[in-house]
Amino acid sequence: MKHFKLFFLAVAVFVAVSCNYERGEADYDVVPLPQSITLLGGEPFVLNSKTKIVYDANEPQMERNAVFLSEYIKQITGLKLKYEPADGSNYDNNIVISIDREGYMENDEGYMISVGKEGGAIVAKSPAGVFYGIQTLRKSLPIGKFGTVELPNASINDVPLFGYRGMHLDVSRHFFDKEFVKRYIDIIALHNINTFHWHLTDDQGWRVEIKKYPKLTEIGSMRSHTVVGKDFESSDETPHGGFYTQEDIKEVVAYAAERYITIIPEIDLPGHMLAALASYPELGCTGEQYEVWPRWGITEKVLCPGKDGTVQFLKDVMDEIMELFPSEYIHIGGDECPKDHWKVCPDCQARIKAEKLYAKDGHTAEQRLQSWLTSEIEKYINDHGRRIIGWDEILEGGLAPNATVMSWRGITGGVTAANMGHDVIMVPYSHFYFDYYQSEDRDNEPLAIGGFIPVEKVYEFNPFPEEVDPSLHGHILGVQANVWCEYIKTTDHVEYMALPRMAALCEVQWRPAEVRDYEDFLDRMEHHLAIYDHLGYNYAKHIVPDL
């Protein structure tokens, strides 16, 4: 009987302790680190179950921000906070989120956080800025089940370095369903990134429904097999495919917009179009029956710009893409387009002659033909109030008048474009291709395309090259990292390749190179990695000692 009494006593103590949650303490040294954190001393604000989130009801998006903040706090600490519109009196023991209507703040995405004994506040020029302040507060919280959380008195000011802060995902080589895409968007939001570059079409699969051309998904979304590893003559003998309906796309676009993330779709042209050619062979130069490519790399089988039907096809596709995606930019690819077939194609040569696209200024006639096609599509997109982005190959043959260049083959394309007065997004493969290995010990790493980009190399990138005059730095719109998925088959693998390198990327996007400190970043990553663990994200652990 004595043993039973001791047992019940132990259970009672356990229950009492379990119900009496500990007090946690917030730490504002998060990732990305805010530009200014001033600790004010004095008694902290104590967050508890009676704390409310009070929002500016004059701005429609602010109620949703309040919902996000409430959900994030519950997710991290277990505290469930109610939210309500401000009425002018409900400010004690509350977190107030509001819009700066006095014009003190200049940047739409900047924010201020103030914490005092009586409560906390997040103020910004726009709801997006409030959202980034919410992310900082969220990431400052201790992880666990707490009855109360102390927030040190502080004044925090932050503003991003760039207005374009991108993260990319290739779903053409391997398809990932919309639920994972939403999860990926949540990961992007955690890192204060505001642009999702969605690579939807390529030689290996067409992933977006186009109602005028149903064969693009009936045929182009499925390949018969895939190579095994890097043996290009092998086959796994397994069909691979999938696509997003237009309703799927609308759902994902809305999901991203709620988190202040713009989705930029990529429809690669005129190369990387074999899935479209398999669906509509008449768009090619040779007249052959094409197949969706089961290999990786570059194929000489590309669209025929000499045919009026090809140009009309692209315009029709862009009509539906622009209807689905409200983004200012549409990405038209433009990279890795062999021109062998164009040299002998009667239609292409006739187009060159009709448009007087002869070799000039170091550009071949065929390069100028690609530039002509790019300009045609750009004009069509511009006429609909949008702009194009293309990989840096669009510089070859002459740059389309209003094109923004995504510089991936190093920084040279970005330097050239910026010095020409064109806008640039820096995406050099040397620092931001997250399909590269994260360790030199490749035998113990998941399969990758090659290369070596550790977290530190991502972190060290300076987006303003010396070769660009400071007066032209405004043409460097931002920085992006890419996850190409030739060798990435699973969602866990995607997360492993993206994380924690995405954390280093977001500091490059928010903080100037001269104030970044890698050792300090590593210290702050300890809590950031704990957040990954708490949220169930898979990540590489190379920066963690002894793991």
ROZA-619032 format. One record per residue: x, y, z of N, C-alpha, C in turn. Coordinates in pm, whole numbers, plus 50000, padded with zeros to 5 digits. Layout:
N
XYZXYZXYZ ...
END
This chain:
547
500834987950000500005000050000500875012750000 501965012150076502875023450084503395027149946 503745016949865504265019449730503215026149642 501935021849659500865027849582500675042549620 500785045649749500645059549794501755068249734 502975062849734504095070249675503875072649525 503315062349461503055063349318502045074349289 500935074549363499905084549341500405098549377 501275099349478501855112249514502715117449399 503495108649338504345112649226503505117449108 502415110149084501515114148975500925127949003 500515130249126499915142949163500895154449144 502165152049184503205162249166503415165149018 503455154348938503645155848794502535164148731 501285161048772500145168348717500215182948758 500565185348885500645199148934501685207148857 502865200848835503935207448762503515209848618 502825199548558502405200648420501415212048400 500565214248498499545224648486500115238448516 501185238948590501795251748628502995254448537 502705258848416503745260548315504775270848360 505985269248314507065278248350506945291548278 507745300948322507805314048258508975314148161 508735318248039509785319247939510185333647915 511285335547841511765349047811512095350247664 511655361147602511905363647461513325368947441 513835366747320515165371647281515035377047139 515295389947121515075396446991516205394246890 517225387046928518335384246835517945372746742 517125376046642516535366046555517205366346418 516685358146328517165357446190515995360746098 516125371146012517255380346001517275390246117 518455394446155518615403646267518095417446229 517215423346309516745436946279517895446946276 517685457746202518725467946186519105474446318 518105476246406518365483046534517535476746644 518195472646753517515467546871518065475246992 517205482847058517615490247176516865484847297 517595478547389516975473347511516865484847612 515685486347672515395498247752515455495747902 515555483247945515595480448088514215481948152 514185480148281512935480948354512175467848354 511005468048417510215455848426509705451748288 509785438848253509375434448119507855434048106 507415433447981506005430547953505805415547969 504785411748046504535397648071503345393047987 503645385047889502625379347801501955367647873 500635367647878499925356647945498625353647871 497855344547924496645340147855495575351147847 495725361747928494755372647924495175383747828 496395382847777496855392747680496005391747553 495685403247496494935403547371495775409947260 495445406147139496015412647021494985422446969 495375435046961494465445646921494925450846785 494015451046687494425454646552493665466746499 494285473046402493735484846335492635480246239 491385482446274490265477446195490025485546069 490705496946054490525505045934491245499345812 492085489245836492845482845729492395468345720 491745464245608491165450845599492135439345630 493385440745589494335429745607494825428245750 494535437945835495105437545969494435427046058 493175424046036492565413346114493265400046083 493585397845956494295385645920495685385445985 496355396845990497635397546059497475393746207 496395398346267496145394946407495945379946423 495245374046329495045359446333496385352246322 497235356846228498565350746214499335351646345 499365363546406500125365446529499605356246638 498295355246651497705346546752498105331946727 498035327746602498375313846569499855311146594 500705320746557502155318746576502495317646725 501905326346807502195326046951501755312647010 500585308046972500105295147021501025283746973 501445284646848502305274446789503635273246862 504185284546905505515284746967505445282847119 504485289347185504485289447332503325281747395 502305278647317501115272447374500085282347424 500455295147433499515305447479498525308847368 497245308647399496215311747302495655325647331 495995335247244495595349047265494395352547177 493445359547235492305364647158492725377447087 491965381046984492245393246910490945400946889 491065414246881489885422646866490305435846804 489365442846739489705455946681489935466446789 490775475946757491055486746853489835495746867 489575500146992488455509347015488905521947090 490235523547100490755535647164491045534147311 490635522847371490825521447516491525508447555 491525498647466491995485347504493475483447473 494335489547553495765489147525496595482747635 496085481347757496865475247865496885460047847 498065454347871498265439847859497855434747721 498225442747620497885439047484499085440847392 499015434347277499925437047167499115444147060 499485456147029498745464346933499475464146800 498755460746694499345461246559498595471846479 499335481046419498675492346355499495497846239 498835506146160499445512646045499885526746084 501075530646040501575544146062500835553745968 499955561546021499195571045939499755585245948 500845586746020501465599946035502585602245935 502945591745861503985593245758505395592945810 505595587245931506955586545985507815576145911 507195565945859507935554945799507895556245646 509035553645584509145555445439509035542345363 509565531745417509615519045347508365510845375 507725505745270506475498245287506645485645370 507855480045371508065467345441508855468845570 509225481045604509875483345733508855482745846 509345481645968508445480946083509165485746207 508375489146309508885492646440508165484046544 508925478946638508355471746752508745479246878 507765481946963508065487947093507425479347201 508195476947306507725468747418507985476247547 506955477847626507065483847759506345475147860 506405479047983505815471048090504335468148067 503615477748008502165476347993501745468447870 502665466947773502275459847652503265461847539 502895457047420503765458047304503005463547185 503755468147085503125473746965504015471046844 503385468446731504055467446603503395477646511 504215486446454503715496946367504485496446235 503775498446125504425498445994503625507145899 504245510145787503565518245686502485510345614 502655497045608501715488645536501465475845615 500385468545584500175455645648501315445945627 501995446845512503155438045488504245440645590 504525453445618505525456645718505135451445856 503855452445890503385446846017503655431846021 503425425145909503645410645901505085407045930 506045415145880507455412145907507805414946053 507155424946111507325427046255506785415246334 505665409746289505095397846353506075386146343 506735384746229507715373946216508855375446316 509325387846334510395390146431509935386846572 508735391246609508225388146742508045373046758 507505366646658507305352146660508605344746686 509655348646614510935341546624511685344846752 511255355446821511925359046947511405350947065 510275344047047509625337347159510315324347197 510295320947326510845307947369509915296647324 510505285247296509735273947245509355264747361 508085261647372507635252547477506215255747519 505815250747633504515253547690504705262547811 504285275047797504535284947902503235291047951 503175293548080502045300948136502195315748110 503455320648111503755334648083505075335448008 505235346147932506475348847861506855363447884 508065365747930508565379347952509165384747822 508715396647782509285403647667510055415647720 511375415647708512165427047758511725440047691 511735450847769511405463947713512425467547604 511925471547490512835473947378512185482747273 513045488747192512625495847071513375489646954 512645484346859513245477246745512815484246616 513785486946530513505492946400514155484446293 513405482146186513955473546081513405477645945 514225475445845513835478145706514665468745618 514075462945514514845453845430515815461245340 516895454345305517865460145212517285460645072 516475450545037515935449544902514405448144903 513795453544799512365451644780512025438444714 512995432844640512805419544580513645409644659 512955400444728513645390344807513065376844767 513815369644683513235358144616513715344644666 512845334644645513175320544664512445312744556 513125303044500512675295944380512425281244411 511535275044334511355260544339510995255544201 511715245244158511485238644030510565226644054 509375226943994508455215544007508295208143875 509095211943776508995205243645509745192043645 510965192143698511775179943696511185169343788 510765173643907509975165043995508805173144048 507635167244040506405174244076506125172944225 505735184144288505325184344428503915190144437 503065183844515501655187944516501465201544583 500255206644570499985220344617500125221644768 499885210744842500025211644987501475213945027 502395207344957503795210144987504175224244942 503665228644830503975242244784503535252344890 502385250144951501945258845061502915258145179 503355246345213504335244745322505625252245288 506035251345163507245258445118507035273545131 505855278245098505525292445114505595296445261 505125287845350505235290845494506705291945537 507545283345482508975284045513509555297245463 509165301145343509605313945287509165325545377 507915325045422507395335745509508175336745639 508565325445694509355325245817510655333045800 511155333745677512435340245649512275354245588 511075360145603510835373945559511095375845410 510855365445331511045365845187509695369045123 509715377545020508445382444967508135378044824 508995369744763508765365544625509045350644610 508105343544552508245329344522508295327544371 509455323744320509645321144177509325306444152 508215304144081507675290644062507975286043920 508935276943908509365271943777508435260643735 507515263743643506375255043616506495246443490 507385250143400507475242543275508925240243237 509165228743174510495225643124510395213543032 511555208742988511585197142899510975184842963 511065183843095510685171543166509255171643217 508525182543195507145182543240506515196343239 505255197043193504465209443193503485208343308 503525217943402502815216243530501625225443552 501245233543454500145242843476499095240843367 497845239643408496755237743313496575250243227 496555248443095496235259043000495015254142922 493875260542943492615255242891492585255342737 493215264942674493195265442528494055254542466 495005249242544495905238842494495915227142592 494835219242594494715208642695495775197742686 496365195942568497385185442555498645188542636 498835201242673500005204742753500045196942883 498855194442940498825186343063498405171943034 497605169742930497225155942896498445147742854 499345154242780500555147442730501805152842799 501935166042803503175172342847503485171242995 502505167543076502755166843221503325153443265 503435143743174503855130243212505015125443126 506095121243190507185114843115507155099843145 507655092143050507535077543059508435071543165 509545077943193510475073043294511465084143328 512355081443420513375090943463514705083743475 515785090643443517105084643459517375081743606 518225072243632518585068543768519905075343801 519885083543903521105090543941521635098843825 522915096843795523555104543687523915095743568 523315083943562523495075143448522405078443346 522735086743248521725091943156521175081343061 521815069743056521305059042971520395049443048 520195052043176519405043143260517945047443263 517105039243324515695042443339515165036043466 514345043543538513695037543655512405030343616 512065031343486510895024543430509585028443498 509575040443555508385045143627507915058443569 506685059243520506175072143472506145082343586 506425094843552506395105443654505645117343597 504765122943676504035134643628503165140943733 502335149843686501455157443773501355171643724 500255178443756500125192543720499125199043814 499125212343809498205220243890497055224943801 495835222543845494695228343775494715243443797 493925250443718493865264843738493275268243874 492405259943923491875262344058492965260244163 493825250244143494965248344233495845260744236 496135265944117496995277744106496375289544181 495095291844160494425302944227494495301444379 494335289144425494385286444568495765289544626 496805285244555498165287544603498525302344595 498115309144487498385323444473497735331144589 496505327544622495805334344733496495331344866 496935319144885497625315145008498905323245026 499635324744917500875332644923500575347444949 499555352744882499225366944898498855370345041 498185361145109497845363445249499105365245334 500195359545289501475360445360502415370545294 501835379345211502545390345146503665385245056 503415373944993504375367944900503775368244760 504515374044669504125374344528504705362044458 503885355244380504365343844302504655348444160 505885346344116506255348943978506345335643906 505485333443806505535320843732506625321343626 507245310043600508195309243489507665299643383 507515304943261507225297043143508435298643053 509315288843055510615290042988510435289442837 511055298942764510985299242619512205306242562 512615302942440512095292742350512725278942371 513765278242457514325265242493513585259342611 514035247542655513385240642768511875239242744 511495235842621510085235142582509715221542524 510475211142556510215198142494508875192242538 508435195042661507125190142704506015196342619 506175209042582505185215542494505265209842354 506485207142305506645201442171506065187342163 506205179542270505605166242273504085167242263 503525177942316502085179942314501605185442180 502395194542123502035201041997503275201341907 503555190541836504785189341756504925200041649 503815205641605503865215841500504575228541544 504835229941673505555241741724507065240741706 507555229141664508985227141646509435229441503 510735228441483511315230741351511335218241264 511335206341324511665194141249510465186241201 509315188341262508145180541224508105166641283 509055163041366509085149641426508085148541540 507855136341585507055134241705507975134341826 507865144441909508735146042025508185138142143 509015136442247508545130542372509005139042489 508205138742595508625145542718509925139242763 510915147642790512295142742807512485135842941 513025123642942513285116643069514695119043121 515445127743052516835130643090516965144843141 518135147843195518445161443237519385167743134 519635180643150520585187343062519905196342962 520545197942846520075207342744519825199542615 518655201342557518335195042430518255205642320 518625201542199518575210642084517165212142029 516215204542085514835204942038514095216242109 513945227342036513375239542095512255244742005 511545254742052510465260741973510985266841844 510125267341745510455273541616509915287841611 510755297941628510265311741624509945316641484 510285308541384509955312441247508495310841213 507755303341292506345300641263505435310341339 504495316141265503535325041331502745317641438 502505304641414501735296741511502445295541644 503775295341641504535294741767504355307541846 504445318841778504285331741846502885332841904 501875328641827500505329341876500295320041995 500905308141989500825298742101501345305242229 502495311642220503085317842339502205329042392 501615336742303500735347542348499485341942415 498955331142358497765324942418498075319442558 499235313042571499645307842701499805319342800 500445330142756500655341442846499325347742888 498315347342800496995352642838496485345542963 496575332242963496045324743076496955325843198 498265326443176499205328043288498975341543356 498795352043276498585365243336497245366043408 496285358243363494995357743431495125350843567 495995340743574496165333043697497055339943799 498075347043749499085352843836499035368143825 498685375143932498595389743928499945396943942 501035389543945502345395543968502725405543858 503495415543896504005425143798504875418143694 505655408343739506595401543652506085387843607 506415384443484506285371043432507685366743387 508135355143433509475350443397509375342243268 510175346043168510105339243038511365330843010 512165328243112513325319543096514345325643003 514505319242885515465324342785516825318042791 517035308742883518365302942901518535290342817 519765286742795520165273742742519325269542622 519335278042519518555275342398519485273042280 519815260342249520635257542130519895262042004 520665266541907520075272241787520415264341661 520845251841681521255243441568520145241941465 518925238941512517815236841419517435249641347 517585260941412517225273641350518115276741229 519345272141236520295275041128519885268440996 519145257541005518755250140885517235249940864 516505256540951515045256640941514605267440842 513895263840736513455273840639512595284940701 511735281240795510875291140859511695301240940 512685296041013513525305041095514365314141007 514905308640901515735316740812514885327140739 513645323540707512745333240645512425344540742 512235341140869511965351340970513175360740984 514355355040985515575363140995515655373040880 515325368140761515385376740642514295387540647 513065383440684511955393040686512155404040789 512745400440903512945410041012514335416541009 515125412740906516495418140891517325415741018 517315403341062518015399541186519385393641156 520125400041073521415394741031522455396541143 523525388941135524595389841235525065404341248 525205408741373525535422841396526065424741537 527035433341553527555437241685527985425341769 528575415341702529045403541774527975393341803 526735395641762525645386341782525335379241651 525115366141656524745358741536523305361641497 522955358041374521585359941328520615352041416 521005340241455520125331841537519975337441678 521035343241732520905349941862519945361741852 520035368941743519135380341724517695375641701 517535363541645516195357941630515575355141766 516365349741859515835347741993515485360942059 516345370942039516055384042096514765389842036 514555387541906513315392141841512095385541906 512165372341926511045365241988510805370342130 511875372142206511755377442342511085391142341 511495399542246510915412942237509435412542200 509065403042112507655401542075506815397842197 507315388342275506565384042394506595395042500 507735401842511507805412842608506785423642574 506695427442446505745437842407504325433442440 504025420742415502685415742444502395416342594 503365412442673503195412742819503135427142869 503985435942814503945450042851502595456242818 502015452342704500715457742664499615453942762 499875443642840498915439342943499305444643082 500205454243084500585460543210501555452643295 502245443143233503205434843307504615436743250 505575430543318506985431243276507565417143273 508675415643199509305402543192510615402343270 510915390343320512255387143371512775375643287 514085375943259514695364743189516065361843246 516525349443229517885345943269518875353843186 520125354743230521055364343169521385361443022 520995349742969521195347142827520395356642739 519355363142795518575372242711519385384642673 520575386142731521485396742687522065393942549 522105381142512522685377242384521725380842271 522225387342169521385391442058520745405042078 521015411342193520425424242223519295422742323 519335430642427518375429342536517055436142501 515955429042528514625434942509514515447742592 513795457842540513845471442597513585472542746 512575465442798512175467342937512445455143025 513295446242978513505433543047514345435343174 514005427443275514815426243395515635413443384 516905414243416517825402943399518055395943531 517915382543529518225374343644519605368343618 520595373143690521995369643662522375356943736 522485345743661522765332843724524155327443692 524705330943577526025325643540527115334543601 527115335443732527995344843799527315358443807 528135368943825527585382443838527755390543711 528435384943610528775392743490527535397943419 526525389243402525305393743336524635404943412 524655404043544524055414543625524815427643614 526135426843612526965438843597526675445443463 526655437343357526405442643223525045449343215 524025442543264522675447943256522525460643340 523055460543461522945472343548523645484343485 524815482043428525545492943364524855497943238 523955489843182523145494043068521885501243113 521665501743245520455508243296519265499043308 519515485843304518435476143320518405471043464 517225467143509517085461543643517615447243647 518125443643764518845431043781518435424343911 518355411143908518225403144030519425393744033 520155393944142521375385944154521055371744203 521415361944119521175347844151522385339444109 523605343644141524765336344089524825322044140 525085312744048525145298644088526265295944187 527245304844192528365303044284527935304144431 526825310944457526385313344594524935309144622 524095308744519522655307444545521975296044471 522725286144428522095274244372522045263644481 520885262444542520735253844658520535239144620 520675235944492520745221844453522185216744455 523135225344495524525221344510524735214944648 525805207344659526125200844786526405211044896 526105207045019526395215445135527625210645211 528175199545168529355193845232530255188045124 531545188045150532485181745056532525166545073 531915161845179531805147445202530565142145130 530665140844999529495137844917528945123844942 529785114944988529315101145011528255100545119 528255110445208527285110445317526235121445302 526065125945179525065136145150524035130645051 522825136045054521855132544949522415136544812 521965129744709522435132544573522155147044536 523135153444474522985167244428523625168444291 523395179644225523895181244089525405182744085 525995187744194527435190144199527715202744276 528955207744265529295220144332529325218944483 529625229944549529715230244696529385244244744 528255245844811527855258944865527435257145010 528375259045103528005258545245527285271245287 526725271145405525985282645456526845295245457 528095293845496528965305545506529135312445371 529215304645263529385310645132528145318545091 526965313345123525745320845099525795334145173 526195333345299526165344945388527115356045344 528215352345282529265362145252528985370345126 527945367145051527745373644921527455388544936 528155396544854527915410944847527165413744717 525905417844724525105419344603525435431544518 526345440044566526705452144491528145451044441 528355445744320529715443944269530435457244249 531745456844264532545468844243532445473944100 532145464844007532085468643866530845476943832 529905477843924528695485943902528855499143976 528745510043903528865523243965527795524944073 528175530444190527195532244298525925539644254 526055548344156524875555744109523865546644041 524295534444004523425524843936522975513544028 523335514244157522965503644250521445501844260 520695512144231519245511144236518685501344135 519465497944033519015488043934519175473743985 519895471844095519985458544156518805457244251 517775450544202516505450144275516535440744395 517395430344387517395420944497518195408444468 517975398544553518745386144553517765374544566 518125363444502517275351544506518145339044508 517625328344567518265315144560517335305444490 517935295544424517165286044343517315271744394 516215264244389516245249944418515775242744291 516735237944213516445230044093516335215444133 515375208344074515005195344132515245183344040 516265184043956516615172043879516885160243971 517655162644076518075151844166517355152344301 516305160244307515555161744432514145156344410 513885144544464512635137544435511575139144544 512005142144665511065142044778510995155744845 509925157944918509755170544989510785172145101 511125161245168512165161845271513495166445212 513775161545091515025165145025515015179944987 513875184944941513765199244910514105207445034 513485204145147513715211745270515175210845313 515765198945300517155196945339518095205845258 517815207145128518675215445043518455230345068 517235234045102516925248345122517345253445259 517275244645359517515248745497518785242445553 519605250045624519395263845671519955274545578 520295270945453520865281045365519915292745341 518595289945347517625300845331517765311245440 518195307145558518395316645669519535326245636 520615321045577521725329745536521275338945423 520505333545330519975341645220519175353445272 518295351145370517425362045413518225373145481 519345369845544520185380545600520835388645490 521215382245379521755389545265520695398845208 519435394545211518345402545157517935414145247 518205412845378517775423045474518915431645527 520135426645525521215433645594522385436545501 522905448845502524065452145419525275443545456 526125440845357527285432045378528185437245489 528335450445499529305456045594528875454445740 527625451245767527195449545907526945434945942 527085426145845526865411945874528065406045948 527795396646039528835389946117528475375146123 529265366946058528905352846046528895345546180 529835348646267529885342046398528645345746481 528255358246473527035362546542525815355346482 525795354146351524725347046282524625332646333 525765325946347525755312146396525175311346537 525495321146621524935321246757523415322346751 522925331046665521475333046653520785321046589 521525313546510520935301946442520555290746539 521125290746659520785280246754519275280146781 518715291946805517265292646830516485290646700 517035295746589516345294346461516215279646422 517265271946446517195257546417516195250646510 516095255546632515105249946724513685252446671 513495263846606512195266446544511945256446431 512975253846348512825243546245512375230246308 513055226546415512705213846482511255214046529 510875225146589509535226246645508465225346536 508765230946419507815231046308507915218646220 508885210146250509005197746175509685199046040 510515209346022511205211245896512495202845894 512775197045780513995189245763515115198645717 516265198145781517335207345745518695200745760 519665206045689521045201245699521675206745827 522485198445892522995202046025524505204746027 525055208545912526505210345905527025221645994 526185231646023526655242746106526525239846254 525955228146288525785224446429526945215346470 527735219346568528875211046611528425197146656 529225187246616529065173346664527785166646616 527135172246512525945165746457526215161546312 
END
